[in-house]
């Protein structure tokens, strides 16, 4: 966690006029191509400023208020936020408890490459604040876990999902007609993910195996299997973890075997998938085994 310094966040502008926001802090996510942060402010947060990126995120708690495109906006817990490049905005708390939020900063070129139709104009969501489950699903892929560097597949899935969600919020975007999924290519991708579940899988490997570019493959994969390549890979890793735990493998060793960055990374993904920690799951498995033996 980093307290707000005089230079402020790279993509924002804290107040020089009023000094440092009292009690404010900014925590940077693990490094990667996409900058990610979590921050807390009470009272005044930052002066009017512009980004050269899309700034997208959500309010974790509190009341977040800002002026944007000449209008006041208020974001409450669970609301999503979209600030477009070169749009003037500021920030402040809406009550005395302050507000906490997470944001990702995406260069327009990255978003354009991920669009279903890269020749279309960049999407412009007319509302800065919205309760949008589709957009929230995309944001959680990048912002749920700030402590781990985003994997290649994870980043590309986030960009594809974000591009689709923003296009869906822009009435000027052309209606996209989904092409019939290429089943053979998707099956080849699934087989490769099964084979490489314990490794870091790069998009280039899937592109070479399927002949589809990474974003097209991502959309076809979801259409066929109802999930993304990255999510599919994560669940196969967790399958391995559960098998390893049943064999008596330590949690740290299971995390390494399955291809997670470390035990903490594995624990966060396990809890998100199953609603409890690997340690709790191991204990329940042990109890179940003991109960079965007593019954016999």
Secondary structure, DSSP 8 states (H G I E B T S, - for coil): -EE--TT--TTS-B-SSS-S-TT-EEEE-S-SSSEEEEEEESSEEEEEE--SEEEEEEEEEE-EEEEETTEEEEE-TT-EEEE-TT--EEEEESSTT-EEEEEEEEEHHHHHHHSSSTTS-----S-SEE--HHHHHHHHHHHS-SSS---HHHHHHHHHHHHHHHHHT-TTS---------HHHHHHHHHHHHHTTTS---HHHHHHHHSS-HHHHHHHHHHHHSS-HHHHHHHHHHHHHHHHHHTT--HHHHHHHHT-SSHHHHHHHHHHHHSS-HHHHHHHHHHHHHHHHHH-
